[in-house]
């Protein structure tokens, strides 16, 4: 039997460090494992469903597409594991403190800054949320790292800068990004106000399809779930990957994004890419 | 269930509230709950993001409370796991024999998180590096730093015959060249010494800085009245290069500090005694104070080394012999330097003056030899062997 091959999207050079380190750890424990890098999530998902790779370290949006694509092929995708930090994220809608807007619906007719076209947290989820609140807005999108599904924080930072500069009426940000931008000074303390919070929802997961060899997949999950933050060899890798522990995957945290992808016509029910201006 | 409560007042997580949260959570056990109150805008939003990143869990307050908190933080165990396997890098006042590489750049005595880089500091043996006197010598060195601009009477008027001035220029040119080598040798070892031996690193760092100042003041004295420097001989440079090339710490320290700088202390004392002007006298005296300290450390750590490993004396002996063989066919001391020393000590050109100057330089060479023998004996060489080895020392003095 060949190794279990996992796909990962190289949104940052640290991806190589992380998975090279993990690969060594898996192989030392008897799991034949290798990984391949993708420049964007769409090709990774297509290769996963086609069986070219047996696991994919997926963004939440990539999970949505993988699930739909697999289903369309008569297969079943499932989230094998996820990071503890992938659970219960929220998106905030932020205005300047002097804004008249008190709630998301007040942004009707206003201009709203978002992250990249394919960012779940800073574009798809908030835009669907605003539509649900009855706010029709003009979108000012900051397309940084298209194809990386919002893994690149720069689009959100540009959106926050546009808000601070008075170029837009509101910005859509991940809760943690809002805190980061305040701490680093991109947003001035007291200069912005949160008028809406959407979520919670889940973020990345390790997606597998039922065509993958069960024994390898089970061992893979067992090794990931067994990683301990107290292990000095693993801890730097876990820190780099931004987690404390791997948790069992769950499908319950993706409803918000599934609905947003439908509402905004980003993906079709069979995993087709529908968004006309999306060029990963 | 009783919950601890923390009131953050108006302080938000964007302005330091995490310090209060950490301080309050630290003594709690994993799973314990902390109710958090506060008025900062977006506190609930930021608490969620912060808890996720820190490995804690956030819960909404139980319904029906009269004064509900903003949220409840359930303490995680991430920090405990991080420090579970941490160890102390020794104790601040206790130097261990072989510090492990993973202590790396951590301060001696710090609590070191496991993992991280294991830098290669190949000089990591207390017997090789340490001298009990090192901390005191460092303190002395730090206290005795001087400012070349202020410590020397550069503008004090003096009259020196032209040819004696030329002799001073030649000697200063030679001294500067020697100090270049004396700077490079410790500098090359600095990055190889395990930082656990902090005082040794500090002492050698000051030694490097000492030599930098010596180069400055010798050059400045040479150019005080002349536009050009003196000569640099091939033999002199060959002798110095044999020092710079030595990659073994014990051998380099032996050749440089015990033999070379030791001889230089006598040379600087000679210059101070016979200097024809106050500037030369002062630069010689200042440099001599520093060089004495360099010699003291060299002798002290090699004496400790030889005590722990008597065989090191065989290697020291071989190093002198090897250098002697390598330099056998070179001229050694620049002839112009030797003649300049004679003239400088003579003070003039009359046969009587030259005879006196020559005798003084001979006396200097005898003093240097005596000093080397004394230091070799301190390292445990028998007197007859010390005498033989001293005679093999380079004619270039350094």
Interface residues (C-beta under 8 A of the other chain):
Chain A: X84 X85 X87 X88 X89 X90 X92 X174 X175 X176 X178 X179 X182 X183 X189 X190 X193 X194 X197 X228 X229 X230 X232 X233 X235 X236 X242 X244
Chain B: X12 X13 X14 X15 X41 X42 X45 X46 X48 X49 X50 X52 X53 X55 X58 X76 X78 X81 X82 X84 X85 X113 X114 X115 X116
